[in-house]
Every structure is written in C-alpha cells, then in structure tokens.
C-alpha cells in the first residue's frame, strides 16, 4: 500500500517511501534497508551497521539530527491505539486486524495482524471476498497501511532479502515486529543479511506469531491469494475504477462455467487482467502491469474472460459458445476481434491467461 499518499515528513517522499518499506517489507527505496528502532539505547549500535542508502527511524532524543539517514519519530507503535508522529506532524496510528470491522479510520492507520488470530481473520476475510465478492471496507481505504503483505506471497526477489529490520526494545533484529529473528544488536550487517537470505519465503513477517509450515499450507489452499491482494490494490486506486465494483473471479465469474467446472477454475496470479463492472452494462478490463483500462460491452467482456481463462483462442471460442448457447461459428469473430483489439494495444490475453492458469 502506498504510504506516499498518506504521510510526508522531513524530505517528504523519501520518508514516506522508507516508511512503506518498513511496514510492508517490500523494497521501495532503491537498494537500502530500513531500520525501525524502538529504544534509543540501540540507535548508535544500529547506525554503526548501516550504509549510506539505508534509513533509520529513531525515537526522539536518541539520535543526531545531522545524520541524513535518520528520521526522528515521537511516540511508539507497540500496542493497538499507539501513535507516532514524524517531526511533530503527520501522525500514524496503530490498529490490529481482528478489530478491523470496528475501526473508524479517521486518519493514517497502520494495521498489523498482531497475532495468530489476526492472521486467521485476514485469511478468512480473503475467503469471503473470493466466495461472495465482498471486501472489507477498511482495506480499501487509502488511509490504511497493511503490515507484511509480501510475507503471504512467497520467496522475495534477488537482492531484497534485507528490506527492513525492526529493532525491538529488547535488542532483537526482526523482519518486522512479529517477524523472523535475524539477530541481536551487536551482530554485524553481514550476519543478519545471511540469516535473511537463508530464511526467505512465506510467513517471514509472522514467524513469531504463527507456525510458518501451517501458514504455508493455508496459502497453498488459496492459490488465488496473490490475486486477492492485487485486487485490493486495484480497488484502492480509485482513478478510473467505479465505486464498489464487482470484480470477476470474486463472488463468481461472468462466464458461469468457470464457477461450475473444476477443470476451468480460471486464473490465480496477480498479473493477469481484471474485469470490473463499469457504468451500466459496461465492464472495464484492467491490465495490472500497465494499469491501462479499457471499456467493454458485456459480450466482449465475456470473450475476454474466456481468452484469459483458457489461454487459447480456440478453447475460448468453445467456452463462449457454450455460455451463450450459440454455435462456435457465431462467436468466433467476436473472440478474434477482442483478441486482435488487445494485441494491437500490446496485450496478448491468451498469454496473460496461459501464464497464470491454476
């Protein structure tokens, strides 16, 4: 989730980008790592292990303001209800996920799973969205930052093993406040980097509160989970997205066979195009990598869904013909027209589907 839209401080965007990297564990700040230090007594030891492109969030009164790598904060983020401010402004509050249905989001809010129950609730809400198409309102707010989302998505990319380090009040280095133990204050930078590389994978950000093997199994049962997280991102963007749209694949598909036949379970990865309801009978196809949006009539939207789901134009023709109760010759031109239209825009719907089939 993009922190730059909800918090700026000091040098503005850099601080916002660094804070997002700390919250998510996803690299947004070039090659640097982000250290969030709870106790002032550890700041100098942490600074001694940082590099020029790192950022250190340090409690007020504990660090020299002349160090450009240091961002001073007031307050704490230890318990739900806590709040921090940067340079005396731009407050960010802390909430826990199990309380999300009761939270009133009045300003920038960091929401952590915070417990095994919180992780379970997050998975359960994903199931609800998948089965019924209903997404939790708070997750769609641009004022909300969600903790450790990449920990649901599998191995991180080369060079991103050490994106963030949470330094606890007890002097532990962790991948986030509830994450994997990477070392203790006094350990060298190389030691914690080795630990981070050796223990990558799903569940890193929750290693202190859940069994990583159990979480792996839970996520294996939800191969569409990355697509769910990407759908949340898409709905939060707002620009060009209708208010509370239906997203095909969540609460059902345009093409009924994709819900009824196990052999046609549709796509599961985050990079395949999404079909959202538009104005009236229109649908909007969104290509995640480019964020390009294209309006379609309902029959063209069905044709696009068939192309994405099957990854093959001939199979898409057969699927659409069955859906519409027409002969294949009667729908072949429609499917081809949709395929050619998007190919001219640089988007091959069959390739997008084929790469993401379950």
N, C-alpha and C positions, 0 to 999 in steps of 0.2 A: 504494500500500500504506500502511496507516495506521500512522504512526510513534508515535502516541499510546499504542498498546498495548505498545510496547517500550522507550520511553525517556521519562523525565521529568527535568527539571533546573531549578534556579532557580525560575521561576514555573510549572514543571510543563508543563501542557498547551500553553501558548503556545510554549515552547521546542520541544516535540515537534512541534507543527504547523508551526513555521517550518523545522525540520529536514526534515520530509517535503516541504515545498515546495522546499527546496534540492535534495533528492535527485531528486524526480520532475520538477520544472519545471512542476508543475500547481499553480495558485493554491489555497491552503488557508487563507491568512492575511489575509482581507479584501483591501484594495487594496494592501498593502505588498509590496515586493520583499525578497528575502533575498540577502544578500551573504555568501559564504564566502571569507575572506581567508587565503591560505596563508602569507604573510610579514608579520611585524609591521611592517616598514618602510612598508607600504602602508595600514595601518589608518587613520591620520589623514586621508589623502587620500580614502579611500573614505568615511569618516564625513562629510566635508565635502559629499559629494554625496547623502547620504541624507535621507530625510524622516521625519517623526515616526512613521509607521506601518511603517517598514522595520525589518529585523532584520539585525545584522551579527554573524557568527560570526568571532571574532578569536582568534589564538593567545595563550596565556597570557603575561602580562608585557608585552603590546603595547597595552593599551587601559585607559582609566579605567573602573573597575567601577561608577562612579556613573552612567554613561550607561545608561538603561534599555533602549536599543536594542541594546546589546552583550551577546552571550553568549560567555563565555570558554571555550575548549577547550584541552585538553592533548593532545599527540601530533600525528599527521598522518594524512591519507588520500591519500597519493600512490602507494604501491605495494601490491600484494596482500600481506596479512599485517599491514599497518599498523593502528593502532587509535587512536581518540580517546576522551577522556572529557570530560564536562561537569561542571565544578565538582568534579573529582576522583572522580566516580562515574559510573555508567551508561555503561559502555564500549560502543562500537560498532566492530566490526572491519570490514575491507575485504577482499572476495574478488573474483576475476574470473570471468566467466561460463564460460569454457572449462573451468574447474576444478570447476564445479558438481557433476558426478557424483561427485567425490572429496571434496567438502567435508563436514566434520562440523559441523553447525550447533549450536554449544554455547551461543550467546548472540546478541544482536542483531548482525546482519551486513548490511552494505551490499554488494550485488553489482553491479558495473559490467561492461558489455560489454567496455570497455577496449581493444578492437582490432577490426579488420575481421573477424578470425576469431571473436571473441566475438559480434558481431552476426550473423554467418552461423550460428553454433551456436544462437543464440536463435531464428532463423527455422526452422532445421532441427528443433528441439525442438517448435516450434509445428506443423510438418508432421506430426510423429509423433503429437502429440495429436489432430490433425484426422483422421488416417488410422486410428489404432489406438485412440484414447481414452485413451492412457497419458500422464499428465502427470508432469513431473519433480518428484520428491519435494520438493526444496529450495524450489521455487517456491510450494509450498503451505504452507510454514511461516510462522507469524505473526512469527517472529523475523527474517525476511528482508525487506529493503527493496531493490527493484529500481530501478535508475537510469534516468531519462529515458523512461519508458514513453509519455508523451504525444507524444514525437517519432516514434512509429510511427503516430500517429492522424490526422495532417493538420493543417490550419490551426487555430490556437487561437482562443478566443473573444475578442470585442471587449474591450479593456482588459486582456488578460492577456499582452501581448507581452513585458513585462519582469517575469517572476515570480521569476527567480533570476539571479544573476551570480556566477560563480566567478572569483575574482581569483587568477591564477597567481602563482607565486614570481617570474616574470619581469615581472609587472605588466600582464598581459593581462586584459581583461574578456571572459569567455566564457559562453555559455549551457551551463553545466556544464563539468566538467574537460576533456571531449573535444568540446565543442560549438563552435558558430559563434563567430567572433571578433566581439565587439561594440564593441571599442575598447581603449584602453590607459589606465592610471592617469594622471590629469591631464585626461582628456576630461570634458566636462560631462554631467550626467544626461540632458539633452535629446538629446545626440548619441547616447548608447547606446540610448535609447528609440527614436529614429528608426531606427537600424540594426536593432533587434529587430523593429520593425513591418515594415520593408521585406523582411526575410528570413525571415518566418514560414513554417511548413509542415513537412512530414515530413522527418525527418533532421537537424533543427537541433541536437539534442543529441549527434550523432555526426559533425558536419561535419569534424572534424579527423582522423577515422579511416576514414571511408567516403566514396565519391562519392555525393552526395545523389541524383543522377539515377538511379544504379544501384539505390539503396535504394528510390526511388520505384517503379521498375519491378518490383522484387521484391515490394513490398507490393501493387502493382496485380494481381499474380498471386495474391495471397491476400486477396481481398475480405472474407473472414471473420476477418481478423486482430484487429479490434477486439473481435469476439465471443470470440475466444480469450483475450484479456487480461481481459475481463469474467468469463469462466468461471473463471479463476484467482482473481480477487477473490471470486467466489461460493464456491469451494471452500475458501478460506482463512477464511471467516467462521465455519464450524463450526456455529453455532447453527441447529438445525433441518435441517442437512444431514447425511445419512448418511456414515459413514466410507467414503472412496474410492468415491463413487457413479459410476455410468455417467451421462454427460450425452448426451442425444440430440443428434445432429449431430457428435459427436466419436467416431469409430470406428463410425459408422453411425447410422441413424435407426430409430425404432420402425416407421415406415412404409417398407417396402423400396423403393417406387418413388422415394422421394426420393434414394436412392443409385444407382438403376439408370437413371433417365431424366434426361437432361441438361436437359430443359425444366422439370423440377421439382427445382431444386437447393436449395430451401429458403431460409431467411433467413440474412443475413450480419451484420446490425448488432447492436450490443451491447444495445440497449434492448428487443428482443423477448423474450418469456418463454422460460424454460429449462425443460426436462423432465429431472428427475433420478430415478434409481432410489431407491425408499424401502424400507420394510420388506416383506419377502416379495414379493408380486406388485404391490405398490403403487408408484405413481410420485408425484413431488412437482413441481407446477408452481410456479416461482418467477418473480414479476414484478420485474425489476431495479429500476425506479424506486421502488417502494414496499417492496421486499423481502418482500412478502406471500407466504406459502407455502400451497399448497392440495393436499391429498392426493387422488389419483385412482386408480381401478382401471385396469387396462391398456387396456381398450377405450375408456374415457373419455379416457385419455392419448393414444391414437391419434387420437381425434376432435379433441382439442385441437391436436395436431400438424398435422393436416390443415387446420384453420382457420388456424393461424399461417402454415403454408407456402403456402397458396393465397391467403389474404386474401379469400376469398369463400365463403359458406356452401354454395352450390350446388356449387361445384367441390370443396369439402371432402367433401360427401356422395358425389360420384362417386369421389373418390380413396379414401375409406374403404371404400366398397362393393367396389372392385377389390381392396383389400388383404385384406378379409375373405372375398372370394368370395361376396358376397351381393348381392341386388338393392338399388337405391338406396332403395326404399320401406322396406326393412328396417333401414336405418341412419339415415334422415333424422331420425327422432325423437331418436336418440342424439346426433347432431351438434347439433341445435337445443337440446337440453337442456343440453349443455355450453356452447354459446354464451350461452344465457339465464342460466345459473348465473354465469358470469363477468361478464356485463353487469350483473347485479344487484350485483356487487362493485365496479363501476366500471371493469372491464377488458374492452374490446372486442377479442377475439382476432383478428378479421379485420382491424381497423385496425392492430393491432400487426404483423401479418404483412405487410399491404399496404405499410406504410411502410418495411419492411426487406427486401423481396424483392430478390434479386440481378438 
